[in-house]
Amino acid sequence: MTTTRPAPGHRSRRRGNGRARGRRAAVRQVPLRTHWLLLTTLVLTLTAALLLQGWTHQLYGGTPDGAATAKGDGRAVPGAVRDGGPVIDGGAAQPRSARPADRTVALTFDDGPDPVWTPKILDVLRRHQVDATFFVVGSQVAAHPELARRIVAEGHELGVHTFTHADLAAVPEWRRSLELSQSQLALAGAVSRTSSLLRPPYSSSAAALTDADWEAVRKAGQDGYLTVLTTLDSGDWRRPGVDRIVADATPRGTAGEIVLMHDAGGDRSQTVAALDRLIPELQARGYRFAPVGDALGLPRPMAAAPAGEHWRGLALLGALAASEWVLRVLGWLLFAAGAVSVLRAVAVVVAARRHKRLRDRPWGPPVTEPVTVIVPAYNEVAGIEAAVRSLLASDHPVEVIVVDDGSTDGTADLVESLRLPYVRVIRQENAGKPAALNAGIAAASCELLVMVDGDTVFEPDAVRMLVQPFADRRVGAVSGNAKVVNRGGLLGRWQHIEYVVGFNLDRRLFDLAECMPTVPGAVGAFRRSALLRLGGVGESTLAEDTDLTMGLCRAGWRVVYEERAKAWTEAPASLGALWRQRYRWCYGTLQAMWKHRGALAQRGQAGKLGRRGLGYLLLFQVLLPLLAPVVDVFALYGLVFLDPGRIIGLWAAFLALQFAMGAYAFRLDGEKLGPLWTLPLQQFVYRQLMYLVVIQSVCTALAGSRLRWQRMQRYGSLQVPPAGG
């Protein structure tokens, strides 16, 4: 056992608690709260857009008018209304009704405007010089405001048919009020007009009013609406044929009539053809055609909208258009994300199978030369003894250098007190992990180096397995197989799954594609000469392992994965500790990606890293996680407004795919499948935490802020594995 201290001129730097941190201390530390406010605003805006879409489209009353079920008897309907005309003022002290004058026909069209059939019907009306009344659905007006403007420009009349074709007799009062007010706003925004004419969806004649219908008519009358029912139903919604429609829409006598037809809600070709026959036939019999207002002599059923209402209407139309666009974009993004995720799953499984076959072959002649193991340590007293003893238990010759980076818990003293052979302790003032690693590299006596964290225990054969790939002179670094030791609780199991399924499957793919971006600090091996040519371990990023690995790739070295080199590491045991660790990892990876972006334009090994490795990281570790909140919000939207069974089925299929990948990865690593039962729970906590980490990291990077080094709390759960284990 020997102890080494840095030379007197060694530069001192401190971390944490206000101490200087060299280059890192010069970078501003900005608390990031604005981006969480921005994220919350974006999620709330997205939620509002989806709710608006859900209300206007998914809650749309699509039941055909004539197919509505009965809602009770009509005992409360006044006799003057039940036996009166089709136009009702239900708000008067004494309800009143009226009907068109004799030989006057008011053609009315419900459910539009429709981009296909409304123009055709307008063409027929213009050809016969007939004006009509269109009872429009507010959401359809918002979707096609140009058609509403054409209707008014050609002299026709607009009435309200609710905003989502809702049955006013069956919805609560707040919904009834909302349906009418939003319909008026849609008209105000589209044509700068309001209308006092209302036709409740699923209504027919006055004689068919039920008590619930009458209550809706009465409430509407109190709000200033005239309810326009019908006297002749053409039945075109059933598409019975042109002759039948013409017959049903033809008056039986000379009394004035209000005829119900439709310009939306399905194929209206029969309506168009029937209208082209009906108008000249009735004109030949002496009937005149007029919109409802003119047919009853109503004073100004349509009025100019106040300026404020017009602007609010424009805002509503804009919001609906924006939400429609958002939904369309989200649909494409989610489809693309799903397709890419499935392709990734297939790619990593295929790559893992091929990698397994390749790794069954020897790398070349056995590598038997001794290895220097560097253990950077800062306050690692809880696990350092187990880590060092496991290294000395290796079946490969090693020297161990523990670089104590200014620990305050007696880490160095503990290692020295063990008096273990082939172990050296280097003490230095606190300078950070990269400086500790560089001190170990400088003091190493072997060409092959293994770097291991102070919270990691090696299997007896791990060092030997880890250095065998160096039989290939093109290999500059080797990633080992890090395993989670504290996997008892849910959080431990989730991290265990992530290490086996996420990290290790990806490393197999990276190895085959020759674009390994990271050799983990817990278990990795390097050529000392390659590191020295790079200038050692850099301090410009928080992910020094990723930065170093990318630097080796850009220098032309191959970096490979040896899954048989197993080491056990402590994972964070609380959500807070996990957040801090992954935040540092993710942010450091973003720093390294930006630092090595020049690899995109390089050739050879560097180009493989740039175009394969960096592209993979950008897509699957940055962009797709950024979409995760959108996926969750959209899933809730689907459960509420779409087919819940379909959404649950898609989620189950996604979970089954994950389980299949997990089972295969666990089989490759020789792990029991038991922890995979926690996968469904992982979707509701762990995944959200991970994508929030990515969001926080991206915002930190965009803001130009820098994180301080954050040491993970140790729990002392490490033990030296038994020999031969």
FINUSE-118433 format. One record per residue (C-alpha): x, y, z; residue in one letter. Coordinates in steps of 0.1 Angstrom, whole numbers, plus 5000, padded with zeros to 4 digits. Layout:
N
XYZA
...
end
This chain:
725
500050005000M
501450344990T
500150694992T
500850964968T
500051334970R
500051584941P
503151804936A
503252134955P
502252324923G
499152124918H
496152354913R
493552334939S
489852344931R
486852284953R
483352174945R
480052264963G
479252484992N
480552794975G
484052664968R
485852754936A
485452504908R
488052614882G
486552644848R
483152534859R
483052804885A
483253064858A
480052964842V
476853124855R
474452914875Q
470953024866V
467952874883P
465552754856L
461952804865R
460752994834T
460852684812H
458552494836W
456152774833L
456452754796L
456052374796L
452952404818T
451552664795T
452152454764L
450652144780V
447552344791L
447252504757T
447552164740L
444952024765T
442552314757A
443052264719A
442251894723L
439251964745L
437952204719L
438451944692Q
436851684714G
433751894720W
433252014684T
433951684667H
433851384690Q
430751504710L
429051594677Y
425451464677G
425651244646G
422351064650T
420051124620P
417351374629D
414451134624G
416050864644A
415951044678A
414250854705T
411150984723A
411751194754K
408351154771G
404851284766D
403751644759G
401351724788R
403152044797A
403152174761V
400552454758P
397652374735G
398252694715A
401752574707V
400952214701R
398052304677D
399652614663G
402252704637G
405752584633P
407452914644V
407252954682I
408053244706D
408353054738G
409653344758G
406453544758A
404153554788A
401653384765Q
403553154741P
402753244705R
403153064672S
402853144635A
403152984601R
403853114566P
401153274545A
399153064521D
400952924491R
404253024506T
407052764511V
410052824532A
412852584522L
415152514552T
418352314552F
419852164583D
423352054595D
425552244571G
427552404558P
429152114540D
432052174515P
430551924490V
426751954492W
426052314503T
427652464472P
425552224450K
422352324468I
423252694465L
423752644428D
420252494424V
418752784444L
420553044424R
419552884391R
415852894402H
416253244419Q
414953104452V
416053224487D
416052984516A
417052954553T
420052754563F
420152634599F
423852584604V
425852404629V
428352634646G
431352394644S
430652354607Q
430552734602V
433952754620A
435352484597A
433852644565H
433353014571P
433553084534E
430452884528L
428553084555A
429653404537R
428453274504R
425053184518I
424553534531V
426053694500A
423553514478E
420553644498G
419753354520H
419053344557E
421053184585L
419653024616G
421152844645V
421252464647H
423452454679T
427252424679F
427652044679T
424251924668H
423251864704A
419851754715D
418852054735L
416151864753A
418651614767A
421651824777V
422052024809P
421352394811E
425052494810W
425552294778R
422452434762R
423552784769S
427052714756L
425752554724E
423752864715L
426253124726S
429152954707Q
426952914676S
426253294677Q
429953364680L
430653144650A
428153344629L
429553674642A
433053574633G
432253424599A
429553674586V
429453954612S
425753874618R
423653714645T
420453534641S
417353504663S
416153184644L
416752854661L
415952504650R
416752244677P
418351934663P
416051624663Y
412951844663S
410051804639S
406551954641S
404952144669A
402551854675A
405451624683A
406951844711L
407451664744T
407751824778D
411551814775A
411351974741D
409052244753W
411352334782E
414252374757A
411952594734V
410852804764R
414352864776K
415552954742A
412553194739G
413653364771Q
417053414755D
415453584725G
415153304700Y
412253204678L
412152834674T
411452724638V
410052374635L
408752214603T
405452124587T
406851904560L
409751664565D
411251564531S
412751254548G
415951314527D
418051204557W
416850844550R
417950874513R
414650714501P
415050824465G
414351144446V
410651074439D
409951004475R
411751314487I
409751524461V
406451374472A
407151424509D
408151784504A
405151874483T
402252064501P
398951884502R
396852204501G
397352584499T
398552644535A
402052784539G
404752524547E
408152504562I
410052224545V
412852034562L
415851924540M
419551874547H
422652004531D
425051794552A
425251474572G
426151234544G
425451184507D
422951454497R
422851384460S
419251284462Q
418451614480T
420051814452V
418251624425A
414851644443A
415352014449L
415952074412D
412551914405R
410552044435L
411052414429I
409852444393P
406952204401E
405652424430L
406352744411Q
404152614383A
401352554409R
401552914421G
403652874452Y
406253134461R
409453064479F
410853284507A
413153244537P
411553194571V
411853564580G
410153694549D
407553414549A
406353524583L
407153894580G
409553884608L
411454214615P
415254154611R
415753794621P
419353854612M
421254154626A
424754304624A
426954164652A
428454414676P
432154474671A
433054304703G
431153994694E
432653994659H
436153994673W
435353724698R
433853524670G
437053564650L
439053444680A
436753134683L
437253054646L
440953104649G
441152884680A
439152604663L
441352634632A
444552624653A
443252324673S
442452144641E
445952204628W
447452094661V
445451774661L
446551704625R
450151764633V
449951554665L
448451274645G
451351264621W
453951304648L
452451024669L
452150804639F
455850874630A
456950824666A
455050494668G
456450374636A
460050474645V
459650314680S
458549984664V
461349994639L
463850064668R
462449764687A
462949544657V
466449684650A
467749644685V
466449284688V
467949184655V
471149354664A
471249184698A
470848844682R
473648904658R
475849054685H
475348754706K
476548524678R
479548744671L
480648764707R
480648384710D
483848404688R
487248494704P
488648834698W
492048684691G
494848554713P
494048584750P
495048914766V
497048844797T
499049154803E
498449334837P
495849604840V
495849934860T
492449994876V
491650354884I
489050424911V
488250804915P
486650854949A
484951134966Y
483251054999N
482950684990E
483450545024V
480250345023A
481350124993G
485050174986I
486149875006E
483849634987A
484849794954A
488649754960V
488449404974R
486349294944S
489049424921L
491849234940L
489748924937A
489948934899S
491348634881D
493448884860H
496649064872P
495749414883V
497149714902E
494549934918V
494950314921I
492450494943V
492450864936V
490951034966D
489451364954D
489551564986G
487051335005S
485851465038T
484551125051D
487850945055G
487750745022T
491450755017A
492150675053D
489950365051L
491650235020V
495050285035E
494050115068S
493149795048L
496849755038R
495949565007L
498749464982P
498749614947Y
496749914960V
497950264958R
496150574972V
496650914956I
495351204976R
494551534959Q
492551844968E
489051844955N
489351894917A
486451694902G
486251344887K
488051424854P
491051554873A
490951244895A
490951024865L
493751214848N
495851174880A
495250804879G
496150784842I
499350974848A
500350734876A
499350414858A
502050164850S
500049954825C
498950024789E
495549884796L
493350084820L
490149994837V
488150284851M
485550204878V
483350424901D
483850394938G
480250244941D
480949954918T
481849584926V
483449374899F
482749004892E
485948794896P
486248754858D
485049104848A
488549254843V
489748964823R
486648974801M
486749344798L
490249354783V
489949064758Q
488749284730P
492149464731F
493449164711A
492049364682D
494449654677R
491649874663R
489849864697V
490550174718G
487950124745A
485549864759V
482149904776S
481249644802G
477949534815N
476749734846A
474149574867K
471949724894V
472649574928V
469949744949N
466949624929R
464649544959G
461949814956G
459949944926L
462450214918L
465349964919G
463449724897R
462649994872W
466350094870Q
467249734867H
464949694837I
466350014822E
469949894825Y
469149554810V
466649654784V
467550004775G
471250054780F
472449704771N
470349644741L
471349984728D
475049904734R
474749594713R
473349794685L
475950064689F
478749804688D
477449644656L
477049994640A
480550094652E
479250414668C
479350354706M
478750694722P
479350604759T
481650374779V
480050394814P
482150524842G
481050224863A
482849964841V
485050054811G
488449974798A
490850194777F
494150204760R
496350444780R
498250564749S
494950644732A
493850854762L
497151044763L
496851134726R
493451284734L
494851484762G
493251274789G
489751314803V
488151644794G
486351874818E
484152064794S
481151844800T
479451674829L
479351344811A
483051294809E
482650924800D
480551014770T
482851294760D
485851064762L
484150784743T
483151024715M
486651164714G
488150814709L
485650744681C
486551064663R
490250974667A
489550654647G
489350404675W
486650134677R
484650114709V
483049784716V
480649624742Y
481649314761E
478449194779E
480348914798R
482249174818A
479849234847K
480049484875A
477449574902W
476649934909T
474350114933E
471450294917A
469650594932P
467150484959A
464950784958S
463250984930L
465151294940G
468551114938A
467450954905L
466451294891W
469751454900R
471751164885Q
469751144852R
469651524849Y
473451524850R
473751234826W
471351374801C
472651734803Y
476251604800G
475251394770T
473751694753L
476951884759Q
479051604744A
476751574714M
477151944708W
480951934713K
481351654688H
478751764663R
481651804638G
481651424635A
478551454612L
480751584584A
483651354590Q
484451014574R
485550684587G
485050594624Q
484150954633A
481550974606G
479950654619K
479650814653L
478251144638G
475751004614R
474750694633R
475450744670G
474551114673L
471551074651G
470250784672Y
470850974704L
469051284690L
466051094678L
465550844707F
467051024737Q
466051384729V
463251424704L
461051134712L
461151194750P
460151554742L
457051424726L
456151204756A
453951464773P
452051504741V
451551134739V
450151124775D
447751414768V
446651264736F
446050924753A
443751104779L
442051274750Y
441450934733G
440050784765L
437551064769V
436551154733F
437550854711L
437150484715D
438450394750P
438750034740G
440950114710R
443150344731I
443550074758I
444249824731G
447050034716L
448550084750W
448349714757A
450049644723A
452849894732F
453249734766L
453349384750A
456049504727L
458049644756Q
457549314776F
458749104746A
461849324743M
462449304780G
462048924781A
464548884753Y
467049124769A
466748954803F
467248624786R
470448754769L
471748884802D
470748564821G
468348754844E
465048624859K
461948774843L
460248854877G
460949234877P
459149274844L
455749264862W
456449624871T
456549744835L
452849864835P
453550074867L
456650204851Q
454550384825Q
452850604851F
455850724871V
459250634858Y
458750724822R
457251064831Q
460251134853L
462651044825M
461051274799Y
460851554824L
464651514829V
465151544791V
462951854790I
464852014819Q
468151924803S
467252064769V
466052384785C
469152414806T
471252374775A
469252624755L
469452874783A
473252844784G
473352744820S
475652494835R
475152234862L
477452174891R
478851834898W
476351634918Q
477451334939R
475051054944M
474250934979Q
475750594987R
473850335006Y
476450075015G
474649784998S
477649654979L
479349334988Q
482249144973V
480948864951P
482048514959P
484948374939A
483848214908G
480448394909G
end
